[in-house]
Amino acid sequence: MEEPSMEEPLLVPRPTVSGSAATEAKRLLRLAGPLVVSFILRNAVQMVSVMFVGHLGELPLAGASLASSLANVTGFSFLSGMAGALNTLCGQAFGARQYGLLGVYKQRAMVVLAVACVPIALVWACAERILLTIGQDPDIAAEAGAYARWLIPSLAAFVPLTCLTRFLQAQSVVVPMMASSGVTALTHVFVCYALVYKLGMGSKGAALSAAVSYGTNLTILALYVRLSCSCKKTLTGFSGEAFTGLREFAKLAVPSAMMICLEWWSFELLVLLSGILPNPKLETSVLSICINTATLLYMVPLGLGSSTSTRVSNELGAGQPHAAMLAARVVVCMTLSQGVVLATIMILLRSIWGYAYSSEKQVVAYIARMIPILAVSFIVDGINGSLSGVITGCGKQTIGARVNLGAFYLVGIPMGVFLAFVFRLNGMGLWLGIVCGSISKLALLLWITMRTNWENEAIKAKERVLSSSVQTK
């Protein structure tokens, strides 16, 4: 464990080169670019698996799609959210030059997330019974249950992988993450083909391929960390300290998970509500296309938001509150600019956008009417993503979770139900309700950010790092 020395005090403000907005924008782009590519490539793993299953027939495709949605809602999103605590802890420790703490934090995260995997694995093992209980078709439930059970081994690789990526991100080591994700996405196609067709495992092979590919990505990054000199200071061997301070870590990890999941679940709830609208096949198809489009385009602001959490946490840990404030302001301007550009492109292409997903003219026409609303949603959600990165960098995940709870479940979903079923706007009404929730979230996050006392946040970061240093001595 590296302790602060007299030559390098723990949190004495050190010279910073972040004097201008242009310089800060370049820093954010250098981080965000590789992160965006990494997110897209990592999401491609499950997407490719479902695509292979799609060629096996309608029933396997329906089961795999349902199981993937269940796995994302009950498992992957929650684990990724919990690992978000590392954005705060590792980022601030790195800024404070307490490099040995990063390895300890990573190990603690792996222990806590491994414990969280136990109930998740039980849910996936009982997926068929759960789906039957909520009224799903027995054949689809059986197919989804089998797919979910074969996804369980992927947890063994996903937990250390997501912890390792946050560990590297806190150090701004993002290019290797992009490269490993690229190699994994490429090899995943061959892994799927081998398991689904060559070994004759069918949809079970597609589910198992996720474990193989996550393991491949983990191996590449682990080798990089072991062999590269860039992680020499932060790489620590396994220590008994990983089993201390678990409660403190969980106090930050659980709100971090809820901050992610509460928003994610609101969109999944939209699809469920669309199933009880008039013409449910059309409404569900259109909302699914809208969510897929929003998810793909959201990778850009998500990358900016993740880079912001790194920059803010690093600067707060380094005792540079003004640099952290500058990063927050710059990223909002950047996200707004790229949001307006992409939203304009979406509106200009609205008459043909739907053909990328369907050849049905009714679906394409419906999508064309939804695009302007989707464009507004994209701009608002993009800014929200950046401000959420600021919240995470400061360690205010509990506040972020409360904001999402109020914005989406007290405003967004009730408003969507009101517009869809009372005003009979159907799927458009559901999405308008979510837009209202997103606008509410934006107003709250802007208010919180503008009222942030950055000097106090730097002091809190110092205290957080100091308390961890004392625990690990």
N, C-alpha and C positions, 0 to 999 in steps of 0.2 A: 504494500500500500504506500503510495507516494505521499509524503507529508509536506506541508508548506515549509519552505526554507526562508532564511533571513534575506537571501538574495532575491527571492520571488514571493513576496507576501501573498496571502490568499486572495484578497480582492482589492488590491490597490489599483486604481484606474491606470490603465496602460495606454500608450499612444494608439490612436485609432485613425484609420485612413478614410473613414466613412463620412467625410465632410460634406459631400454633395449628394443630391438626389440621383444624379446620373450615375455616380459611382455605386450607390446602393442598388439602383435598378440593374446594373451589370452583375452585381453579386447575386441578386435574386434570380436573374435569368440563368446564370451559370449553374445554380442549384436546381431551378425548376425544370429546365430543359431535359436533363437526364431522368429526373423524377417522373415527368409526364410519360416519357417513353417506357420507363420501368413499370408504371402503373398499368399502361395499356397492354404491355406484353404479359404481365402477371395475370391480368383478367382474361387474357386469351386462353389460358390453360383450361379453365372450366368451360369456356365457350367452345373450344375445339372438341373437348370430350363430348359435349352435347351434340355437336354437329355430326360426329361419327355415329352416335346413337341414332340420330335422325335417319340415317340410311338403313337402319334395321327395321323400321316400321313405325306406324303411328303410336302404338301402345308403348314401346320402349322409349320413344321420344317424349311422350306425355309424362311417363314415369320419371325419366331423367330430369326433365325440366322442373317438375314438382319437387323432386328430391334436392336438386341444386338450390332452388329457392328456399326450401326448408333449411338446408345446410348453411346457406348464407345468413338467414335470419337468426337461427338459433346458435350458430357456431362461429363461422369465419368472421362475421361482422363484430361479434362480441369480443373475440380474441384479438382482432386487430385494434379494436377500441381500447382494450386493456393495455396493449403494448404501447399505445399513445402516451402513456405516462412516462415512457422513456424519452419522448421528445422533450419533455420538461426537465427531467432529472439528468439525463445524459448531456443535454444541451447546456444546461446551466453549469454542470460540473466541468465540462470541456472549456467553457468560457472562463471559468475560475482557475483553469490550469490544474485542476485536481484529476489528472488523467486516470489514475488507478481506480477512481470511483466508477468510471464508466463500465469497467469489467464487472464490478460488484453489482451495480444496478442491473446489468444484463442478466447475470445469473439469478438474481432475485426475481426478475420478471419471468424467467423460464420456470422457476419453481412455482410461482403463483399461477401462471397460465397452465402449467401441467395439472395442477389441482383443479382448475376450472374445466379442464378437458373431461374429467370424470362424469359430471352430470351431462355434458354435451354428448359424450359417447353413448350414454344411456338413452338419451332422447333419440339419437339416430338409430340405435338398435331397436327401439320401440316405434319407429316412424310409421310402420304400417298400421299399428293399432291406433296411433294418434290421428292419422288421416281418416281412418274408418270412423272414428268417434265424431269427427267434425263433418261427416257426411260425404266424403270423397268416394268416387266409384271404386268398387272392390278390386277390379283388375288393375286400375291405375295405382291404387294404394299398394297393392302387392309388388308391382314393378318398382315404385318409388321406394318402398321399404327395403328391397334388395339392393337398390342403388345406394341408398343412404348407409346401409351396413358396410358396403365395400368402400365407402368414403372414410370410415373410421381410421384406417391406417394412415391416412394423409395427415391426421392431427399430429402424429409423432414427428413429422418433418416440418409441418407448418408452424408450430410453436417456436422452435429455435430459429427458423428462417425469419419470421416476422420480428423477433427480438434482435437478431443480427442486423437486419436492414435498418432498424431504428438506431442501433449502436453506431453503424456507419454513417447514417444520415446526420447524426449529431456532430460528427466530425467533418461534415461536408464532403465525405468520400462517396460520391454518387455515380461517377462514371463506371466503376466496377459493377455496381448494382445494375446499371443499364445493360452492360455487356453480358452479365450472367443471366439476366432475364431474357435477353435475345437468344442466347444459346439454348436456354431451357424451352422457350417457345418453339424453336426450330425442331429440337429433338422430340418434343412432346407429340408432334404429328406422327413420327415414326414409332414412338412408344404406343400410342393409341392404336395404330394400324396393327402392330405386332400382337397386342393383347386382345383386341376386338376380333380380328380376322384370323391371324396366323395361329394363335392359341385357342381360338374359338370360344373366348369368354363372353363375347357379346357385350351387353351394357355393363355387366360386372367388370369387365376389363377396362372399359372407359372410366369407370369410377376409380379403379385401382391405379390407373395411369396418373392420376393427380398425385398420389403418394410418391410414385417414381419420379415425377417431374419436380415436385417440391424438394425431394431428396437430392436431385441433380443440382438444383439451384443452391441449396444449402451447402453441398460439397464444394462447389466452385467458390462461393464466398468465404467458406471456412478456410480453404486453401489460400485464398488471397490474404485474409487476415493473418494467417500463420506465416506466410512467406514475405509479405510486403513490409517494408520499413515504415509505411505511413501509419500503421497501427501499433508500432512497437511500444509506444508509451502507454497506450490504453489497453493493450492485451495483457490480461492477468490470468494465471492458471486458476483452476477451480479452488475455491476457498470456502471454509465453513461459514464465512460472513454472508454467504448467499442465503443462509437459513435464519439470519437475523434481520430485524426491521421489516418482516413480511407484512405485518399489519399496517405499518405506515405506507408501504408501497401500495397495498390494496386500497387504502383510503383515497389514493389518487387514481389508481387504475380503474376502479369500479365506476366513479363518475365519468372518467374518460371514455369508458365503454358505453355508458348510457348516453353520453353526448353524441356519439356516433349512431348508436342503435335507434334512439328515439326518432331521429330524422329518417333513417333507413326504413324502419317499420311503418312509418306513415305512408310511404309510397307503396309498400306492399299491401297496406290496407286499402289503398285506392283500387288495386286490381281486384281484391276480394269484393269490394262494394260494387264494382262494375259488373260483377256476375249476377247481381239482382236487379239490374236496370232493364228496361225494355230493349229487345234485341241484344242480349248479353254477349253473343259471339262477336258482333261488330264492336261493341263498346270495349270489351276486354282486349280484342286485337289492337284497337287504336291506342288504348292506354298503355299496353305493353310496348308498342312501337315508340310511343312518346317517352316512356321510361328508359328504354334502350338507347334512344337518341340522346336523352339528357345525361345518361350515365357516361356515354362515350365522350360527349363534348365537355362533361364536367372534369375530365382528366386534366385539362389545362388549368383551370382555377384550383383544382386539388393539388397539382404540382406547385403552384404559387403559394397556396396555403401551407403546404408542408415545408417549403423553403422558408416561409416567414416564421414558422414556429422554431426552425433551426436558428435563424438570424436573431430573433428576439431573445430566445433562451441563451444563446451564446453571449450576446451583448449584456444582458442582465447579469449573467454569471460573471462577466468580466468587469462589472461595475461601471457600465457605460449606458446609463438610462436614456440619454439623448439619442444615441445611436439606435437603440431599440425603438424609440418613438419614431425616428426617421424611417426605419424599415417598415413600421406599421402604416405610416402615411403613404409611402411610395407604393407599397403593394396594393393598396386600395385603388390608387390612380391607375396602376398597371392592369388590374383586374377589370376595372370599369372600361378601360380602352379596348382590351381584347374582347370583352363581352359585347360591346356595341358593334364591333367589326363582325364577329361571328353571328350575332343576332341579325344583322343586316343581310348577311349572306343567306341565312336561313329563310328570311322573308322573301328575298328575291327568287329563291329556288323552291318556294312553297308548293308550286303547282306540280313539281316533279319529284319532290322529296319522298313522297310515299311509295313511289315505284321501286325504291331501294329495298323495300320490305314486302311489298305485295303488288300483284298485278290486278287486283280487284279495284275497279273504278270507284266504287262506293267508299272503300277504305282510303284510297288516294285523295278523294275529294274531302273526306272528313279530316284527314291529316292536314290538308291545305288550310282548312278553317282553324285547326288547332295551332298551327305554326306560330302565328303572331303571339298567342298566349305563351307558347313554349319559349319563344324568344325573350319575352319579358322575364319569364321564370329563370332562364339561363343567366341573364344579367344579374338579377337579384341573388340567385344562388351562388354565382361566382364571387360576388363581394362578400357574401356570408362565409364562403369557404376561406377567404383570406382573413377575415376578422376572426374566424374560429382558430386559424393558425396563431393569431396574436394571443387569443385566450389561452391556447395550449402552451405557448412559449412562456406565458406568465404563470402557468400552473393554476389557472382558474377554471378547471374542468367542471367543478361542482356548479359554478354559476352557468357555464355553458349548457350543462344538462338541464338545469331549471329553465333556461331560456327556450330550449327545444321542446320541453314538456309543455310550457305555456303557449308557445307560438303554434305548434302543430296540433296539440290535442285540446286546447281551449279555444283556438281560433280556426286553424286550418281545416281539420277534419269536420267539426260542426258546421262551418261555413260551406264546405264542399257538399255535405249531405243536404243542407238547406237549399243550395242552388240546384243540385242534381234532382232532388225528389220533390221539392215544393215548387220551384220555378221551372222544373222539367227541362233543365239544360243538360241532363244526362252526363256523359263523360266529360264534356266541356265544363260543366258545373263543378265536378269533382276536382278537376285540375285548377280551376279558378280559385277554389277553396284553398288548395295547397299554396297557390301564389299568394293569397292573403296571409297565410301562415308564414311564408317566407319573408314577406314585407314586414310583418310584425317582428320576426326574428332580426331582420336588418335594422329596424328602428332600435330594438333593445341592445344589439351588439354595438351599434354606433354610439349610443348613449353611454354604454359601459366603457368603450374605448376612449371616448373623449373625456370622460371623468377619471381615467386612470392616472394615478400619481406614479410616474415612472421612477422617481427617486425611491419611493416606498417599495416598489416592486423589486428594485435592485437590492434593497436591504433585505427583503424577504428571501430573495435568491441566495444572498450571502448566508443568511441564517439556515436555510435549507441545506446548503453545501456544508456549512460548519457542523451542523448536527449530524450529518451523515459521516463526516470525517471523524468525529468523536466516537460514533458507534463502531467504526471499523478499525480503530486503533487497538 
